[in-house]
Amino acid sequence: MSAVLILSTAATHDEAARIAEALVAEQLAACVQLSPIESWYRWQGKVEHGPETRLHIKTMAHLADAAMQRLTAMHSYEVPEAIVIAIENGSEDYLDWIATSVRAEYE
C-alpha cells in the first residue's frame, strides 16, 4: 500500500475546514493540514490573485480518487485543485499510521 499527499486549495478557511473534517470523519484521509496562502492564477483569460487556504490531505493511493470526488462535491470552485503526489519515502511509523487511520477499502 502506498501513501499519497493530495494538494488542494479552498476560497476560505471555513470551506477548507468543512472539507477537512468530512475527509477525516469518513476515513478518506488520515490527516488534513490547513495553511493560509496567497495565490496568483489565470482564470477566464485574466490574471487573478487573492487569499486561499491550502489543504494537505494525507491518505492512501487506493482512496485518492474517492477523496478527490468528495472534495470536488463539497467545493465551491468550478475547477478545484486536486493534485496527487506519491509519498516515496518517509517515517515508517508515520506511513503505517496513515494506513491504519483510513478505510482499508473503498466501497
N, CA, C and O atoms as CSV, one atom per row, in Angstrom:
chain,resi,resn,atom,element,x,y,z
A,1,MET,N,N,0.837,-1.181,0.000
A,1,MET,CA,C,0.000,0.000,0.000
A,1,MET,C,C,0.881,1.243,0.000
A,1,MET,O,O,1.907,1.297,0.678
A,2,SER,N,N,0.463,2.231,-0.767
A,2,SER,CA,C,1.242,3.453,-0.909
A,2,SER,C,C,0.485,4.654,-0.371
A,2,SER,O,O,-0.699,4.836,-0.655
A,3,ALA,N,N,1.170,5.459,0.396
A,3,ALA,CA,C,0.591,6.707,0.887
A,3,ALA,C,C,0.755,7.781,-0.175
A,3,ALA,O,O,1.703,7.761,-0.960
A,4,VAL,N,N,-0.196,8.729,-0.187
A,4,VAL,CA,C,-0.143,9.853,-1.117
A,4,VAL,C,C,-0.499,11.129,-0.373
A,4,VAL,O,O,-1.105,11.101,0.698
A,5,LEU,N,N,-0.108,12.242,-0.966
A,5,LEU,CA,C,-0.458,13.569,-0.494
A,5,LEU,C,C,-1.292,14.209,-1.590
A,5,LEU,O,O,-0.859,14.274,-2.740
A,6,ILE,N,N,-2.482,14.682,-1.247
A,6,ILE,CA,C,-3.319,15.403,-2.201
A,6,ILE,C,C,-3.250,16.877,-1.836
A,6,ILE,O,O,-3.506,17.256,-0.693
A,7,LEU,N,N,-2.903,17.702,-2.812
A,7,LEU,CA,C,-2.849,19.145,-2.611
A,7,LEU,C,C,-4.118,19.766,-3.175
A,7,LEU,O,O,-4.573,19.404,-4.260
A,8,SER,N,N,-4.678,20.697,-2.432
A,8,SER,CA,C,-5.839,21.432,-2.901
A,8,SER,C,C,-5.841,22.798,-2.236
A,8,SER,O,O,-5.037,23.075,-1.347
A,9,THR,N,N,-6.762,23.648,-2.685
A,9,THR,CA,C,-6.973,24.953,-2.072
A,9,THR,C,C,-8.465,25.185,-1.941
A,9,THR,O,O,-9.266,24.556,-2.634
A,10,ALA,N,N,-8.832,26.087,-1.054
A,10,ALA,CA,C,-10.228,26.499,-0.895
A,10,ALA,C,C,-10.271,28.017,-0.764
A,10,ALA,O,O,-9.284,28.652,-0.392
A,11,ALA,N,N,-11.424,28.580,-1.074
A,11,ALA,CA,C,-11.577,30.035,-1.051
A,11,ALA,C,C,-11.478,30.613,0.355
A,11,ALA,O,O,-10.995,31.730,0.539
A,12,THR,N,N,-11.937,29.847,1.352
A,12,THR,CA,C,-11.930,30.338,2.736
A,12,THR,C,C,-11.462,29.235,3.681
A,12,THR,O,O,-11.466,28.050,3.348
A,13,HIS,N,N,-11.065,29.671,4.859
A,13,HIS,CA,C,-10.678,28.703,5.885
A,13,HIS,C,C,-11.876,27.838,6.272
A,13,HIS,O,O,-11.727,26.632,6.468
A,14,ASP,N,N,-13.059,28.437,6.382
A,14,ASP,CA,C,-14.248,27.677,6.769
A,14,ASP,C,C,-14.558,26.574,5.763
A,14,ASP,O,O,-14.883,25.453,6.152
A,15,GLU,N,N,-14.460,26.886,4.476
A,15,GLU,CA,C,-14.707,25.865,3.451
A,15,GLU,C,C,-13.665,24.748,3.558
A,15,GLU,O,O,-14.010,23.567,3.508
A,16,ALA,N,N,-12.407,25.118,3.705
A,16,ALA,CA,C,-11.340,24.120,3.837
A,16,ALA,C,C,-11.557,23.252,5.073
A,16,ALA,O,O,-11.344,22.040,5.022
A,17,ALA,N,N,-11.977,23.857,6.178
A,17,ALA,CA,C,-12.214,23.110,7.414
A,17,ALA,C,C,-13.364,22.117,7.250
A,17,ALA,O,O,-13.286,20.996,7.753
A,18,ARG,N,N,-14.432,22.514,6.552
A,18,ARG,CA,C,-15.548,21.591,6.310
A,18,ARG,C,C,-15.096,20.388,5.480
A,18,ARG,O,O,-15.469,19.250,5.763
A,19,ILE,N,N,-14.299,20.655,4.467
A,19,ILE,CA,C,-13.775,19.573,3.626
A,19,ILE,C,C,-12.863,18.667,4.438
A,19,ILE,O,O,-12.978,17.442,4.376
A,20,ALA,N,N,-11.954,19.271,5.200
A,20,ALA,CA,C,-11.012,18.502,6.025
A,20,ALA,C,C,-11.755,17.615,7.012
A,20,ALA,O,O,-11.443,16.431,7.142
A,21,GLU,N,N,-12.735,18.179,7.708
A,21,GLU,CA,C,-13.473,17.398,8.698
A,21,GLU,C,C,-14.190,16.218,8.042
A,21,GLU,O,O,-14.176,15.112,8.584
A,22,ALA,N,N,-14.813,16.437,6.892
A,22,ALA,CA,C,-15.530,15.354,6.201
A,22,ALA,C,C,-14.570,14.254,5.764
A,22,ALA,O,O,-14.860,13.073,5.954
A,23,LEU,N,N,-13.441,14.622,5.185
A,23,LEU,CA,C,-12.491,13.617,4.703
A,23,LEU,C,C,-11.951,12.754,5.844
A,23,LEU,O,O,-11.817,11.540,5.694
A,24,VAL,N,N,-11.646,13.373,6.969
A,24,VAL,CA,C,-11.122,12.613,8.109
A,24,VAL,C,C,-12.244,11.799,8.764
A,24,VAL,O,O,-12.048,10.628,9.090
A,25,ALA,N,N,-13.412,12.410,8.957
A,25,ALA,CA,C,-14.533,11.696,9.586
A,25,ALA,C,C,-14.959,10.473,8.773
A,25,ALA,O,O,-15.333,9.444,9.336
A,26,GLU,N,N,-14.900,10.594,7.449
A,26,GLU,CA,C,-15.307,9.495,6.567
A,26,GLU,C,C,-14.163,8.530,6.278
A,26,GLU,O,O,-14.302,7.627,5.453
A,27,GLN,N,N,-13.042,8.720,6.951
A,27,GLN,CA,C,-11.837,7.895,6.812
A,27,GLN,C,C,-11.317,7.835,5.373
A,27,GLN,O,O,-10.763,6.824,4.943
A,28,LEU,N,N,-11.507,8.934,4.640
A,28,LEU,CA,C,-10.900,9.064,3.317
A,28,LEU,C,C,-9.519,9.699,3.416
A,28,LEU,O,O,-8.743,9.668,2.462
A,29,ALA,N,N,-9.217,10.278,4.581
A,29,ALA,CA,C,-7.904,10.858,4.856
A,29,ALA,C,C,-7.560,10.610,6.309
A,29,ALA,O,O,-8.437,10.586,7.173
A,30,ALA,N,N,-6.277,10.426,6.574
A,30,ALA,CA,C,-5.809,10.272,7.948
A,30,ALA,C,C,-5.634,11.632,8.611
A,30,ALA,O,O,-5.836,11.787,9.816
A,31,CYS,N,N,-5.254,12.611,7.799
A,31,CYS,CA,C,-4.931,13.942,8.317
A,31,CYS,C,C,-5.095,14.946,7.188
A,31,CYS,O,O,-4.773,14.657,6.035
A,32,VAL,N,N,-5.597,16.123,7.525
A,32,VAL,CA,C,-5.642,17.231,6.571
A,32,VAL,C,C,-5.106,18.456,7.301
A,32,VAL,O,O,-5.628,18.846,8.344
A,33,GLN,N,N,-4.067,19.052,6.747
A,33,GLN,CA,C,-3.500,20.263,7.329
A,33,GLN,C,C,-3.940,21.466,6.497
A,33,GLN,O,O,-4.006,21.396,5.270
A,34,LEU,N,N,-4.238,22.565,7.181
A,34,LEU,CA,C,-4.679,23.794,6.521
A,34,LEU,C,C,-3.668,24.899,6.779
A,34,LEU,O,O,-3.159,25.039,7.891
A,35,SER,N,N,-3.380,25.688,5.741
A,35,SER,CA,C,-2.495,26.829,5.887
A,35,SER,C,C,-2.967,27.965,4.989
A,35,SER,O,O,-3.396,27.727,3.860
A,36,PRO,N,N,-2.890,29.200,5.486
A,36,PRO,CA,C,-3.252,30.347,4.651
A,36,PRO,C,C,-2.171,30.593,3.601
A,36,PRO,O,O,-0.979,30.498,3.890
A,37,ILE,N,N,-2.602,30.908,2.382
A,37,ILE,CA,C,-1.676,31.221,1.293
A,37,ILE,C,C,-2.246,32.357,0.467
A,37,ILE,O,O,-3.415,32.712,0.621
A,38,GLU,N,N,-1.441,32.926,-0.401
A,38,GLU,CA,C,-1.907,33.881,-1.408
A,38,GLU,C,C,-1.598,33.279,-2.768
A,38,GLU,O,O,-0.473,32.844,-3.017
A,39,SER,N,N,-2.580,33.252,-3.641
A,39,SER,CA,C,-2.420,32.625,-4.957
A,39,SER,C,C,-2.550,33.646,-6.081
A,39,SER,O,O,-3.351,34.579,-6.019
A,40,TRP,N,N,-1.740,33.437,-7.100
A,40,TRP,CA,C,-1.835,34.168,-8.366
A,40,TRP,C,C,-2.131,33.134,-9.430
A,40,TRP,O,O,-1.464,32.100,-9.483
A,41,TYR,N,N,-3.115,33.386,-10.282
A,41,TYR,CA,C,-3.518,32.392,-11.267
A,41,TYR,C,C,-4.248,33.061,-12.429
A,41,TYR,O,O,-4.716,34.195,-12.323
A,42,ARG,N,N,-4.330,32.338,-13.525
A,42,ARG,CA,C,-5.082,32.810,-14.683
A,42,ARG,C,C,-6.436,32.109,-14.671
A,42,ARG,O,O,-6.506,30.882,-14.592
A,43,TRP,N,N,-7.520,32.900,-14.749
A,43,TRP,CA,C,-8.866,32.346,-14.777
A,43,TRP,C,C,-9.700,33.135,-15.774
A,43,TRP,O,O,-9.809,34.358,-15.683
A,44,GLN,N,N,-10.282,32.425,-16.716
A,44,GLN,CA,C,-11.135,33.000,-17.748
A,44,GLN,C,C,-10.456,34.176,-18.441
A,44,GLN,O,O,-11.059,35.226,-18.667
A,45,GLY,N,N,-9.163,33.965,-18.775
A,45,GLY,CA,C,-8.405,34.935,-19.551
A,45,GLY,C,C,-7.830,36.095,-18.775
A,45,GLY,O,O,-7.208,36.975,-19.372
A,46,LYS,N,N,-8.014,36.133,-17.467
A,46,LYS,CA,C,-7.499,37.241,-16.666
A,46,LYS,C,C,-6.587,36.706,-15.569
A,46,LYS,O,O,-6.777,35.601,-15.060
A,47,VAL,N,N,-5.595,37.517,-15.218
A,47,VAL,CA,C,-4.744,37.184,-14.078
A,47,VAL,C,C,-5.479,37.629,-12.814
A,47,VAL,O,O,-5.888,38.783,-12.681
A,48,GLU,N,N,-5.632,36.687,-11.899
A,48,GLU,CA,C,-6.330,36.925,-10.632
A,48,GLU,C,C,-5.373,36.637,-9.483
A,48,GLU,O,O,-4.365,35.952,-9.654
A,49,HIS,N,N,-5.698,37.164,-8.329
A,49,HIS,CA,C,-4.953,36.798,-7.123
A,49,HIS,C,C,-5.834,37.022,-5.911
A,49,HIS,O,O,-6.796,37.789,-5.946
A,50,GLY,N,N,-5.478,36.331,-4.838
A,50,GLY,CA,C,-6.223,36.504,-3.600
A,50,GLY,C,C,-5.843,35.458,-2.580
A,50,GLY,O,O,-5.080,34.536,-2.868
A,51,PRO,N,N,-6.382,35.609,-1.384
A,51,PRO,CA,C,-6.087,34.645,-0.321
A,51,PRO,C,C,-6.851,33.344,-0.547
A,51,PRO,O,O,-7.972,33.341,-1.054
A,52,GLU,N,N,-6.228,32.261,-0.167
A,52,GLU,CA,C,-6.852,30.948,-0.187
A,52,GLU,C,C,-6.335,30.176,1.026
A,52,GLU,O,O,-5.441,30.631,1.740
A,53,THR,N,N,-6.913,29.014,1.237
A,53,THR,CA,C,-6.405,28.100,2.261
A,53,THR,C,C,-5.950,26.828,1.570
A,53,THR,O,O,-6.713,26.207,0.831
A,54,ARG,N,N,-4.698,26.439,1.813
A,54,ARG,CA,C,-4.116,25.228,1.242
A,54,ARG,C,C,-4.528,24.036,2.091
A,54,ARG,O,O,-4.515,24.107,3.320
A,55,LEU,N,N,-4.893,22.944,1.436
A,55,LEU,CA,C,-5.172,21.680,2.112
A,55,LEU,C,C,-4.086,20.690,1.728
A,55,LEU,O,O,-3.838,20.466,0.543
A,56,HIS,N,N,-3.440,20.100,2.716
A,56,HIS,CA,C,-2.522,18.977,2.531
A,56,HIS,C,C,-3.261,17.760,3.070
A,56,HIS,O,O,-3.442,17.619,4.279
A,57,ILE,N,N,-3.685,16.887,2.172
A,57,ILE,CA,C,-4.516,15.740,2.524
A,57,ILE,C,C,-3.661,14.484,2.458
A,57,ILE,O,O,-3.136,14.141,1.398
A,58,LYS,N,N,-3.518,13.794,3.592
A,58,LYS,CA,C,-2.710,12.574,3.639
A,58,LYS,C,C,-3.636,11.368,3.632
A,58,LYS,O,O,-4.508,11.245,4.492
A,59,THR,N,N,-3.445,10.478,2.661
A,59,THR,CA,C,-4.283,9.305,2.528
A,59,THR,C,C,-3.498,8.204,1.826
A,59,THR,O,O,-2.291,8.320,1.614
A,60,MET,N,N,-4.190,7.154,1.476
A,60,MET,CA,C,-3.576,6.038,0.759
A,60,MET,C,C,-3.983,6.100,-0.711
A,60,MET,O,O,-5.046,6.622,-1.049
A,61,ALA,N,N,-3.141,5.571,-1.566
A,61,ALA,CA,C,-3.368,5.647,-3.011
A,61,ALA,C,C,-4.721,5.068,-3.415
A,61,ALA,O,O,-5.377,5.604,-4.309
A,62,HIS,N,N,-5.149,3.973,-2.763
A,62,HIS,CA,C,-6.413,3.349,-3.156
A,62,HIS,C,C,-7.632,4.214,-2.820
A,62,HIS,O,O,-8.732,3.942,-3.301
A,63,LEU,N,N,-7.444,5.262,-1.992
A,63,LEU,CA,C,-8.536,6.166,-1.634
A,63,LEU,C,C,-8.443,7.525,-2.314
A,63,LEU,O,O,-9.317,8.370,-2.124
A,64,ALA,N,N,-7.402,7.746,-3.100
A,64,ALA,CA,C,-7.181,9.075,-3.690
A,64,ALA,C,C,-8.350,9.509,-4.567
A,64,ALA,O,O,-8.812,10.643,-4.446
A,65,ASP,N,N,-8.837,8.645,-5.440
A,65,ASP,CA,C,-9.947,9.025,-6.314
A,65,ASP,C,C,-11.195,9.356,-5.502
A,65,ASP,O,O,-11.868,10.348,-5.783
A,66,ALA,N,N,-11.510,8.543,-4.505
A,66,ALA,CA,C,-12.693,8.791,-3.675
A,66,ALA,C,C,-12.542,10.094,-2.886
A,66,ALA,O,O,-13.503,10.853,-2.760
A,67,ALA,N,N,-11.355,10.357,-2.361
A,67,ALA,CA,C,-11.120,11.594,-1.619
A,67,ALA,C,C,-11.265,12.801,-2.536
A,67,ALA,O,O,-11.840,13.816,-2.142
A,68,MET,N,N,-10.746,12.697,-3.757
A,68,MET,CA,C,-10.875,13.816,-4.704
A,68,MET,C,C,-12.328,14.023,-5.126
A,68,MET,O,O,-12.763,15.162,-5.293
A,69,GLN,N,N,-13.082,12.940,-5.299
A,69,GLN,CA,C,-14.506,13.074,-5.641
A,69,GLN,C,C,-15.276,13.764,-4.517
A,69,GLN,O,O,-16.119,14.623,-4.773
A,70,ARG,N,N,-14.985,13.388,-3.279
A,70,ARG,CA,C,-15.660,14.006,-2.127
A,70,ARG,C,C,-15.282,15.471,-2.020
A,70,ARG,O,O,-16.143,16.321,-1.794
A,71,LEU,N,N,-14.002,15.772,-2.180
A,71,LEU,CA,C,-13.528,17.149,-2.141
A,71,LEU,C,C,-14.247,17.978,-3.211
A,71,LEU,O,O,-14.741,19.069,-2.927
A,72,THR,N,N,-14.302,17.462,-4.425
A,72,THR,CA,C,-14.936,18.176,-5.540
A,72,THR,C,C,-16.418,18.403,-5.267
A,72,THR,O,O,-16.943,19.474,-5.572
A,73,ALA,N,N,-17.094,17.421,-4.701
A,73,ALA,CA,C,-18.528,17.541,-4.418
A,73,ALA,C,C,-18.814,18.626,-3.381
A,73,ALA,O,O,-19.876,19.247,-3.416
A,74,MET,N,N,-17.885,18.859,-2.466
A,74,MET,CA,C,-18.089,19.836,-1.395
A,74,MET,C,C,-17.554,21.222,-1.744
A,74,MET,O,O,-17.803,22.179,-1.011
A,75,HIS,N,N,-16.834,21.342,-2.835
A,75,HIS,CA,C,-16.057,22.532,-3.152
A,75,HIS,C,C,-16.874,23.599,-3.856
A,75,HIS,O,O,-17.780,23.288,-4.629
A,76,SER,N,N,-16.555,24.859,-3.588
A,76,SER,CA,C,-17.251,25.970,-4.240
A,76,SER,C,C,-16.658,26.336,-5.601
A,76,SER,O,O,-17.320,26.994,-6.404
A,77,TYR,N,N,-15.418,25.917,-5.868
A,77,TYR,CA,C,-14.777,26.274,-7.137
A,77,TYR,C,C,-15.338,25.436,-8.280
A,77,TYR,O,O,-15.687,24.269,-8.107
A,78,GLU,N,N,-15.414,26.056,-9.441
A,78,GLU,CA,C,-15.817,25.339,-10.652
A,78,GLU,C,C,-14.788,24.271,-11.012
A,78,GLU,O,O,-15.137,23.178,-11.458
A,79,VAL,N,N,-13.511,24.606,-10.809
A,79,VAL,CA,C,-12.413,23.681,-11.105
A,79,VAL,C,C,-11.466,23.654,-9.895
A,79,VAL,O,O,-10.453,24.353,-9.890
A,80,PRO,N,N,-11.788,22.857,-8.879
A,80,PRO,CA,C,-10.911,22.822,-7.707
A,80,PRO,C,C,-9.594,22.110,-7.999
A,80,PRO,O,O,-9.540,21.152,-8.770
A,81,GLU,N,N,-8.550,22.598,-7.371
A,81,GLU,CA,C,-7.249,21.940,-7.460
A,81,GLU,C,C,-7.321,20.603,-6.737
A,81,GLU,O,O,-7.846,20.516,-5.627
A,82,ALA,N,N,-6.793,19.566,-7.371
A,82,ALA,CA,C,-6.673,18.254,-6.743
A,82,ALA,C,C,-5.505,17.543,-7.410
A,82,ALA,O,O,-5.646,16.953,-8.482
A,83,ILE,N,N,-4.358,17.608,-6.763
A,83,ILE,CA,C,-3.122,17.046,-7.299
A,83,ILE,C,C,-2.643,15.962,-6.348
A,83,ILE,O,O,-2.484,16.205,-5.151
A,84,VAL,N,N,-2.415,14.780,-6.871
A,84,VAL,CA,C,-1.965,13.656,-6.051
A,84,VAL,C,C,-0.452,13.478,-6.229
A,84,VAL,O,O,0.050,13.391,-7.350
A,85,ILE,N,N,0.247,13.426,-5.116
A,85,ILE,CA,C,1.692,13.231,-5.126
A,85,ILE,C,C,2.006,11.964,-4.336
A,85,ILE,O,O,1.620,11.839,-3.174
A,86,ALA,N,N,2.696,11.041,-4.960
A,86,ALA,CA,C,3.082,9.809,-4.275
A,86,ALA,C,C,4.115,10.124,-3.200
A,86,ALA,O,O,5.038,10.907,-3.426
A,87,ILE,N,N,3.956,9.518,-2.044
A,87,ILE,CA,C,4.950,9.643,-0.974
A,87,ILE,C,C,5.895,8.461,-1.153
A,87,ILE,O,O,5.537,7.316,-0.876
A,88,GLU,N,N,7.088,8.749,-1.613
A,88,GLU,CA,C,8.022,7.685,-1.957
A,88,GLU,C,C,8.856,7.200,-0.788
A,88,GLU,O,O,9.418,6.106,-0.826
A,89,ASN,N,N,8.933,8.016,0.249
A,89,ASN,CA,C,9.726,7.638,1.405
A,89,ASN,C,C,9.238,8.452,2.583
A,89,ASN,O,O,8.674,9.531,2.403
A,90,GLY,N,N,9.448,7.947,3.781
A,90,GLY,CA,C,9.035,8.676,4.972
A,90,GLY,C,C,9.190,7.794,6.190
A,90,GLY,O,O,9.599,6.636,6.099
A,91,SER,N,N,8.860,8.358,7.316
A,91,SER,CA,C,8.914,7.607,8.566
A,91,SER,C,C,7.980,6.414,8.459
A,91,SER,O,O,6.791,6.574,8.186
A,92,GLU,N,N,8.512,5.221,8.671
A,92,GLU,CA,C,7.707,4.003,8.569
A,92,GLU,C,C,6.538,4.031,9.550
A,92,GLU,O,O,5.427,3.628,9.206
A,93,ASP,N,N,6.787,4.505,10.768
A,93,ASP,CA,C,5.710,4.584,11.757
A,93,ASP,C,C,4.613,5.548,11.306
A,93,ASP,O,O,3.428,5.258,11.470
A,94,TYR,N,N,4.998,6.684,10.743
A,94,TYR,CA,C,4.004,7.666,10.284
A,94,TYR,C,C,3.204,7.114,9.107
A,94,TYR,O,O,1.982,7.255,9.072
A,95,LEU,N,N,3.874,6.494,8.153
A,95,LEU,CA,C,3.175,5.922,6.999
A,95,LEU,C,C,2.245,4.787,7.428
A,95,LEU,O,O,1.166,4.625,6.859
A,96,ASP,N,N,2.655,4.002,8.425
A,96,ASP,CA,C,1.770,2.970,8.976
A,96,ASP,C,C,0.545,3.600,9.631
A,96,ASP,O,O,-0.565,3.083,9.507
A,97,TRP,N,N,0.749,4.720,10.330
A,97,TRP,CA,C,-0.374,5.415,10.957
A,97,TRP,C,C,-1.382,5.883,9.910
A,97,TRP,O,O,-2.589,5.744,10.107
A,98,ILE,N,N,-0.891,6.440,8.794
A,98,ILE,CA,C,-1.804,6.841,7.725
A,98,ILE,C,C,-2.623,5.631,7.275
A,98,ILE,O,O,-3.847,5.709,7.166
A,99,ALA,N,N,-1.944,4.517,7.016
A,99,ALA,CA,C,-2.614,3.315,6.505
A,99,ALA,C,C,-3.678,2.790,7.469
A,99,ALA,O,O,-4.722,2.305,7.033
A,100,THR,N,N,-3.421,2.883,8.768
A,100,THR,CA,C,-4.383,2.336,9.735
A,100,THR,C,C,-5.474,3.344,10.109
A,100,THR,O,O,-6.438,2.984,10.785
A,101,SER,N,N,-5.335,4.591,9.680
A,101,SER,CA,C,-6.313,5.642,10.031
A,101,SER,C,C,-7.385,5.826,8.961
A,101,SER,O,O,-8.346,6.565,9.175
A,102,VAL,N,N,-7.235,5.169,7.820
A,102,VAL,CA,C,-8.202,5.314,6.733
A,102,VAL,C,C,-8.870,3.976,6.453
A,102,VAL,O,O,-8.484,2.946,7.005
A,103,ARG,N,N,-9.865,4.009,5.598
A,103,ARG,CA,C,-10.560,2.772,5.216
A,103,ARG,C,C,-9.593,1.812,4.554
A,103,ARG,O,O,-8.724,2.219,3.782
A,104,ALA,N,N,-9.748,0.549,4.857
A,104,ALA,CA,C,-8.917,-0.469,4.206
A,104,ALA,C,C,-9.284,-0.592,2.739
A,104,ALA,O,O,-8.431,-0.858,1.893
A,105,GLU,N,N,-10.559,-0.395,2.447
A,105,GLU,CA,C,-11.043,-0.445,1.058
A,105,GLU,C,C,-12.044,0.667,0.879
A,105,GLU,O,O,-12.538,1.235,1.853
A,106,TYR,N,N,-12.340,0.977,-0.358
A,106,TYR,CA,C,-13.391,1.946,-0.632
A,106,TYR,C,C,-14.577,1.220,-1.207
A,106,TYR,O,O,-14.457,0.483,-2.186
A,107,GLU,N,N,-15.739,1.433,-0.591
A,107,GLU,CA,C,-16.950,0.743,-1.043
A,107,GLU,C,C,-17.449,1.299,-2.350
A,107,GLU,O,O,-18.461,0.832,-2.873
